[in-house]
Amino acid sequence: MGKYAFQHHKQAFRQGLKDGVPISLGYFAVSFSLGILAKKAGLLPVQGFLASLLCNASAGEYAAFTVIAENGTYLAIALATLVANARYFLMSAAFAQRLDPEMPFFHRFLLAFDMTDEIFGVSISKEGLLDPWYTYGAVIAALPGWSVGTMLGIIAGSFLPVRVVNALSVALYGMFFAVIIPPARKSKIIAGIILACFLLSFACTLIPYVKDLSEGTRTIILTVAIASAAALLFPREEETEAEAEA
């Protein structure tokens, strides 16, 4: 590695660290509430820390902790996490288009480890080919906020009154509303799909046989069914070349 390349990577890494700090603060607030849920599922602080360190995904962990709380199987946990995190396949594909074709495989492997919405957002916004060291810096700054927040949430859930714990757990649902409301306001189709999700989820708690399934299993079935139906009924039109340049 030449001196210029080293300095370039060093500068990119520092910028990534800087941009990752506000992400870390946001992660901490959300993962603390996630820790409350993990506590209800019976996880120890060290288990919650490792879970968030190895799986930095709010929806994926929420699904996994829900299945764990119901004493679900390993297969159910794997399927729930896979379905909840399926969007990262698309992000990774888009991310790969911005990498140097000659980049060594180990960089791609490491970058795929923590491809979250926020890390993807700050990384993909950079012009030109992406420097992996920028993303490494952002991950190193952001990931501790997520894992430590989950651990502290579990610890807090161990001594806080039950009413307070239940109140804090509501914050996680607030996060989901913060995610779905903006796109729903922009698109009537998305708003309709979200409404359908709520109605069908409620219906599944009343339908014979279906209501006897675990919550995690119902979530997997509904996610796959609704996403597939939406893709078939409302396919996203590809942008024309003129629209892409606009």
C-alpha positions in Angstrom: 0.0 0.0 0.0 1.5 3.3 -1.1 1.7 6.4 1.2 -1.0 8.2 -0.8 -3.4 5.2 -0.5 -2.7 4.9 3.2 -3.5 8.6 3.8 -6.6 8.3 1.7 -7.9 5.3 3.7 -7.0 7.0 7.0 -8.9 10.1 6.1 -11.9 8.0 4.9 -11.8 6.0 8.1 -11.8 9.1 10.3 -14.7 10.5 8.3 -16.6 7.3 8.8 -16.0 7.4 12.6 -17.4 11.0 12.6 -20.5 10.1 10.6 -21.1 7.0 12.7 -21.4 8.9 16.0 -24.9 10.2 15.5 -25.9 6.8 14.2 -24.6 5.3 17.4 -26.7 7.7 19.5 -29.8 6.8 17.6 -29.0 3.1 17.8 -28.6 3.4 21.6 -32.1 4.8 22.1 -33.8 2.2 20.0 -31.8 -0.8 21.2 -32.4 0.1 24.8 -36.1 -0.5 24.2 -35.2 -3.7 22.3 -33.3 -4.8 25.4 -36.5 -4.5 27.4 -38.1 -7.0 25.0 -35.0 -9.2 25.2 -35.4 -9.2 29.0 -39.0 -10.4 28.6 -37.8 -13.2 26.3 -35.4 -14.3 29.1 -32.1 -13.2 27.7 -29.2 -12.3 30.0 -27.3 -9.0 29.5 -24.3 -10.7 27.9 -26.6 -12.7 25.6 -28.4 -9.5 24.5 -25.0 -7.8 23.9 -23.8 -10.6 21.7 -27.2 -10.9 19.9 -27.0 -7.2 18.9 -23.3 -7.3 18.2 -23.8 -10.2 15.7 -27.2 -9.1 14.3 -27.5 -5.3 14.0 -31.1 -5.2 12.8 -34.1 -4.0 14.8 -36.8 -5.8 12.9 -34.7 -9.0 12.7 -33.9 -9.0 16.4 -37.5 -8.1 17.3 -38.7 -11.1 15.3 -36.0 -13.4 16.8 -36.7 -12.2 20.4 -40.5 -12.8 19.9 -39.9 -16.3 18.7 -37.5 -17.0 21.6 -40.1 -15.7 24.1 -42.5 -18.3 22.7 -39.9 -21.1 23.0 -39.8 -21.4 19.2 -37.4 -23.6 17.4 -34.0 -22.6 15.9 -35.6 -23.0 12.4 -38.4 -20.6 13.3 -35.8 -18.0 14.6 -33.7 -18.4 11.4 -36.8 -18.0 9.2 -38.1 -15.0 11.1 -34.8 -13.3 11.0 -34.3 -14.1 7.3 -37.7 -12.7 6.3 -37.4 -9.6 8.4 -33.9 -8.8 7.0 -34.6 -9.7 3.4 -34.3 -6.1 2.3 -30.6 -6.2 3.0 -30.2 -8.4 0.0 -31.3 -5.5 -2.2 -29.1 -3.0 -0.3 -26.1 -5.3 -0.6 -26.7 -5.6 -4.4 -26.9 -1.9 -4.8 -23.9 -1.4 -2.5 -21.8 -3.8 -4.5 -22.3 -1.7 -7.7 -20.3 1.1 -6.0 -17.3 -1.0 -5.1 -14.1 -1.3 -7.1 -14.4 -4.5 -9.2 -10.8 -5.4 -8.2 -11.5 -5.1 -4.5 -10.4 -8.2 -2.6 -13.2 -10.6 -1.5 -12.4 -10.2 2.2 -13.4 -6.5 2.1 -16.8 -7.5 0.6 -17.2 -10.2 3.2 -16.6 -7.7 6.1 -18.8 -5.0 4.5 -21.7 -7.4 4.3 -21.5 -8.1 8.0 -23.2 -4.8 9.1 -25.2 -3.6 6.1 -27.9 -1.7 7.9 -30.2 1.0 6.7 -28.1 3.8 8.2 -24.7 2.4 7.3 -25.9 1.9 3.8 -27.3 5.4 3.6 -24.2 7.3 4.7 -21.9 5.0 2.6 -23.9 5.1 -0.6 -24.2 8.9 -0.4 -20.4 9.3 -1.1 -19.5 10.1 -4.6 -17.4 7.8 -6.8 -16.2 4.3 -5.8 -16.7 3.5 -2.1 -13.7 3.3 0.1 -14.3 0.3 2.5 -12.4 2.1 5.2 -15.1 4.8 5.4 -17.7 2.1 6.1 -15.5 0.4 8.6 -15.2 3.6 10.5 -18.9 4.2 10.5 -19.6 0.6 11.7 -16.9 0.8 14.5 -18.6 4.0 15.8 -22.2 2.9 15.5 -22.2 -0.8 16.4 -21.3 -0.3 20.1 -24.3 2.0 20.6 -26.6 -0.8 19.4 -25.1 -3.7 21.4 -24.4 -1.7 24.6 -27.9 -0.2 24.4 -29.5 -3.7 24.2 -27.4 -4.9 27.2 -28.3 -1.9 29.3 -32.0 -2.3 28.4 -31.9 -5.9 29.7 -30.2 -4.7 32.9 -32.7 -1.9 33.4 -35.5 -4.4 32.9 -34.2 -6.5 35.7 -34.8 -3.9 38.4 -37.3 -1.4 37.0 -41.0 -1.9 38.1 -43.1 -4.0 35.8 -45.2 -1.0 34.8 -42.2 1.0 33.8 -40.8 -1.9 31.8 -44.1 -2.3 29.9 -44.1 1.5 29.2 -40.6 1.4 27.9 -41.4 -1.5 25.6 -43.9 0.7 23.8 -41.1 2.8 22.6 -40.1 0.0 20.2 -43.5 0.2 18.5 -43.0 4.0 18.2 -39.8 3.2 16.2 -41.8 1.1 13.8 -44.4 3.9 13.3 -41.5 6.3 12.7 -40.3 4.0 9.9 -43.7 3.3 8.2 -45.5 6.7 8.4 -43.2 8.8 6.1 -43.5 6.4 3.1 -47.2 5.9 3.8 -47.8 9.6 3.5 -46.1 9.7 0.1 -47.8 6.6 -1.4 -51.4 5.5 -1.2 -50.4 2.0 -2.2 -47.9 1.7 0.7 -50.5 3.1 3.1 -53.0 0.6 1.9 -50.6 -2.3 2.2 -49.7 -1.2 5.8 -53.4 -1.0 6.6 -53.9 -4.5 5.2 -51.0 -5.7 7.3 -52.7 -4.5 10.5 -56.1 -5.9 9.5 -54.8 -9.3 8.4 -52.5 -9.6 11.5 -55.6 -9.0 13.7 -57.7 -11.4 11.7 -55.0 -14.2 12.1 -55.6 -14.0 15.9 -59.3 -14.9 15.3 -59.2 -17.4 12.4 -59.4 -21.1 13.6 -56.2 -23.1 13.4 -54.2 -20.0 12.3 -54.7 -18.4 15.7 -53.1 -21.5 17.3 -49.8 -20.8 15.4 -47.1 -19.0 17.3 -46.9 -15.2 16.7 -43.5 -15.7 15.1 -44.9 -18.2 12.6 -47.8 -16.0 11.8 -45.5 -13.1 11.2 -43.4 -15.1 8.7 -46.4 -16.3 6.8 -48.0 -12.8 6.7 -44.8 -11.1 5.6 -44.1 -13.5 2.7 -47.8 -13.5 1.6 -48.4 -9.8 1.7 -45.0 -8.9 0.2 -45.5 -11.4 -2.6 -49.1 -10.1 -3.3 -47.9 -6.5 -3.3 -45.1 -7.2 -5.7 -47.5 -8.9 -8.1 -50.3 -6.4 -7.9 -48.3 -3.2 -7.7 -44.9 -3.8 -9.4 -42.5 -0.9 -9.3 -42.0 0.6 -12.7 -38.4 0.9 -13.9 -37.2 4.4 -14.3 -36.5 5.6 -17.9 -33.1 6.8 -18.7 -34.3 10.4 -18.9 -36.0 10.1 -15.4 -32.8 8.7 -13.9 -30.8 11.6 -15.2 -33.3 14.2 -13.9 
